[in-house]
Amino acid sequence: MCPDVLNMHEFELINKFKGFQNLTPRVVRGIGDDAAVLALDRKRYQLFTTDMCVEGVHFATGTPAHKIGWKAMAVNVSDIAAMGGRPTCAVVSLGIPSRTRHAVGLTGHIEFPRRKPLTGNSMCPDVFTRGLYQGLHACARKFGVSIVGGDTVASDKLVINVALLGEVEKKYLVTRAGAKKGDHIFVTGPLGGSFKSGRHLSFMPRLKEAQKIVRHYKPTAMMDISDGLAGDLRHILKASGVGALLAEACIPLYKDVTLAQGLSDGEDFELLFTVPSSMARKCPFPVVGVITDRKGKLMIKDRNGKEKLLTLKGFEHC
């Protein structure tokens, strides 16, 4: 791989991939949302998403195995929720470091050279792998997902990738591209400090909340917050061709979290969504701002009423 690709921002790389899409008539929406949207039947779309969790990026070496498994499934469930859908079936692929002696994969037994055990985890590889699957299956059972297959390979680091299918009624599909001037901006809960607190490993995907939102409040755009409020709101602004004004005093934060952390920390996995002003008073979630017609401009009003351009970036996963 050439150096310019290695140094590329995550979303620059995604934009490059867009140029290679081979879209058949079945594809309703390809790259650019939390999940791809595929034709299914007269009343429903099929949703398709995938997320990769990598040791040292999404979880620290030595993280309990069941927490890694839970997170790997939960981030995908969150993507399906953000599109207004419900998850159905998943396949799971593991890259397991050769420093483990052996591991039982989803598709069989594999052998690796005997080396030192997993750093920071004294349990034997069989127990670690079992814990990983226990976390995966616990999340899958909670949200009605059937794990139907996968693959296992040797890897320099522990890598777990889940590909998840879902379904959504056509009338409830929400993308990032529908926000309009005057819409109110909401989040489903407090933000910031996810990594420091460990919430990024144990969060509950907002599937129930998403179903309530799409059925009662007519959201015009929605996504989950994986890269921070500031970073992810910019994705909605770009997709919708609008701007936004956030209100500092209205942004819900966890205790001991600063505004900057609330805006830019990654992996909160709350939902970020917009609803028409006519529905805003009925919506029970925290309102954090309003959509404007200043295309691409993300502004914030401080506690003194002064508006300024928000320059904070979101969390980068690569």
Residue, then its C-alpha position, 0 to 999 in steps of 0.5 A: m500500500c502506498p504511503d499516502v493511503l497509510n496516512m489518509h484520514e478514515f473518511e478520506l479513505i471511505n470517499k476514495f472507496k465510493g469511486f469503486q462502487n458497483l451498484t446493482p439495481r438492488v442497492v438503494r443506498g451504498i456507502g455514506d450512511d451507518a448501513a447500506v440499504l438494499a431492496l427486500d420486499r414491498k414494505r421493507y428494506q434490508l440493511f447491511t453493516t460491518d464494523m471492525c474492532v482492533e486491539g490497541v484502537h478500540f480496546a486495550t490489550g488485556t481487556p476482558a474477553h467478554k467485553i470485547g465480544w459485547k462491544a464488537m456486536a453492539v457497535n453493529v446493532s447501533d448502526i442498524a438502530a441509527m437507520g431505524g431498523r432492527p438487526t437480524c443475522a450476523v457473521v463474525s470473523l476473528g484475527i487471533p494473535s499467534r501469541t495464543r497457543h490455540a483457539v476455537g474458531l466459529t468454523g473449527h479448530i485452528e493451531f498456532p505456534r506456542r508463544k507467550p500468553l495474551t498480554g494482560n490476560s492470564m487465562c488460557p486461550d480456550v477460556f479467553t476465546r470462550g469469553l469472547y464468544q460469550g460476550l458476542h452471544a450475550c449481545a446477540r441474544k439481547f437484540g434478537v441477532s442470530i450468529v450464522g457463521g464466520d471465519t478465523v485467521a492468524s493475526d498480529k493483533l486481536v481483531i474481531n469483525v462483525a457483519l450484520l444484516g437488519e430490516v427496516e420498514k420503508k416508511y421508517l428508514v432514516t439516513r443522514a441526508g434529510a435534515k432541513k433548516g429549522d429542524h431541531i437537533f437531539v441526542t439520546g443521552p449524555l456524552g463524553g468520557s467513554f474511553k476513560s470510564g469504560r462505557h465504550l465496552s459496555f454501552m447499550p445500543r439505542l435500539k429501543e429509543a430508535q424505534k420510538i423516535v422513528r414511530h413518533y417524532k418523524p426524524t429527518a436525519m439520524m446516525d449514532i455518535s461514534d466519532g463525537l458530537a462535533g464530528d458526526l454532526r458534520h456528517i449530517l450537515k454534509a449529507s443534507g447540505v445544511g449548517a447547524l447551531l449548537a447551544e453549549a448550555c444544552i449539551p448533556l455531559y457525564k459528570d466531570v466531562t468537559l465541553a470539549q470532551g463531550l463534543s469530540d470524544g469518540e464512542d458514545f454510541e448515543l443517537l444524534f438525530t433531527v426532527p421538524s420544529s413542529m415535533a420538537r416539543k413532543c420529543p423527550f430527548p435532550v435538544v442540543g441545537v438547530i439546523t441552519d441554512r449556512k451550508g457546512k457551517l457548524m456554530i456553537k452559542d456559548r453560555n453568554g449568548k455569543e456565537k462562534l465557529l466550532t473547530l473541534k474535530g471528532f475522534e479518529h479511529c485510524 
